């Protein structure tokens, strides 16, 4: 599901809100999460999960195309840890799609 589909699904269930209103809300939520991570803060959405930054130190790597040795600079990467409610919901729905021998 992409952002456009999410907006339309929410608008369909919330008859008192137009697509434009839902779009503003969804884009604001995403913007707030991005801004908070940009400031180095952690974002927790209960039942859904946590967004945080993890530090990756500098490492030596290899260009897969040329085989040349390269240095991959240290950086922060976004980490997402699922909440218990999301984890359980996925576990329940995944059982419908599991192929059992």
C-alpha positions in Angstrom: 0.0 0.0 0.0 1.4 3.4 -0.9 0.5 6.8 0.7 -2.2 7.5 -2.0 -4.0 4.2 -1.2 -3.7 4.8 2.5 -5.3 8.3 2.2 -8.2 6.9 0.2 -8.8 4.0 2.6 -8.9 6.3 5.6 -11.2 8.8 3.8 -13.6 6.0 2.8 -13.9 4.9 6.5 -14.1 8.5 7.8 -17.1 9.9 5.9 -16.9 13.3 7.8 -13.4 13.9 6.3 -12.6 14.6 2.7 -9.7 13.1 0.8 -7.9 16.5 1.0 -8.3 16.6 4.8 -7.0 13.1 5.2 -4.1 13.9 2.9 -3.1 16.9 5.0 -3.2 14.8 8.2 -1.2 11.9 6.8 1.4 14.2 5.3 1.7 16.1 8.6 2.2 12.9 10.5 5.0 11.8 8.2 6.6 15.2 8.3 6.6 15.2 12.1 8.2 11.8 12.2 10.9 12.9 9.7 11.5 16.1 11.6 11.9 14.3 14.9 14.3 11.8 13.5 16.2 14.6 11.9 16.7 16.1 15.4 17.9 12.7 16.7 14.7 12.0 18.6 12.9 8.7 19.0 9.3 8.4 17.8 6.9 5.9 19.4 3.5 5.1 18.1 1.9 2.8 20.6 0.8 -0.5 19.1 2.5 0.3 15.8 6.2 0.6 16.6 9.2 2.8 17.3 11.4 4.8 14.9 14.9 5.6 16.1 18.4 6.2 14.7 21.1 3.7 14.9 24.8 4.6 14.4 26.8 2.6 11.9 30.5 2.9 12.2 32.9 3.3 9.3 33.7 0.0 7.6 35.9 -1.3 4.7 33.9 -2.6 1.8 34.4 -3.7 -1.8 32.8 -2.3 -4.9 30.9 -5.4 -6.3 31.3 -4.3 -9.9 35.0 -3.5 -9.9 36.3 -5.4 -6.8 38.0 -2.1 -5.7 38.3 -1.6 -1.9 36.3 1.3 -0.6 35.5 2.9 2.7 31.9 3.2 3.7 31.6 6.2 5.9 30.0 6.2 9.4 26.4 7.3 9.3 23.0 7.1 11.2 20.3 4.9 9.8 16.6 4.8 10.6 15.6 1.7 12.6 12.0 0.6 13.0 11.0 -1.8 15.8 7.4 -3.2 15.5 5.0 -2.8 18.4 3.3 -5.8 20.0 -0.1 -5.1 18.4 1.4 -4.9 14.9 3.5 -8.0 15.5 0.5 -10.0 16.6 -1.7 -8.8 13.8 0.9 -9.7 11.2 1.4 -13.1 12.8 -2.4 -13.8 12.7 -2.8 -12.7 9.0 0.4 -14.4 7.9 -1.0 -17.8 9.0 -3.6 -17.5 6.2 -0.8 -17.2 3.6 1.5 -19.9 5.0 1.7 -22.9 2.7 1.7 -26.0 4.8 3.1 -29.3 3.5 
